[in-house]
Amino acid sequence: RIRLLADDELPDATREQVQATEASGADASVLRGLAQHPSFFDSYFQFYYPAHTGGILAPALKELVRLKIARLNGCFT
């Protein structure tokens, strides 16, 4: 398991993103986990956001597919 970083362990920009995510009621566990490796964190989101919001499928449908794949693989995100 990957340890999720506490607020005081997060870089400033990541902490702001985590706090905004949590304030909106969303789960920031992925952000806290990826923050273990800052260069991977940046690279991941340079890929993820355009892939998630672009293309012909709605982001909501992509999220449902992601959740189904996670569930099929025993990953409860």
C-alpha angles and dihedrals in degrees: 000000000000115000112235113230120240120234093261090055096052124096110251097255092047092047090054091050092048093048092048090049093050092044088058089056095253127128115257097188093114091052092049092049096046090049087075086081111033097191091052089046091057094043093048094054093044085061101033103052097051090043092048098045101031132068132052099295120083115250090238091058091048089052092051090051091048091051092048092051090048091050092048089053095048093251110134105198 
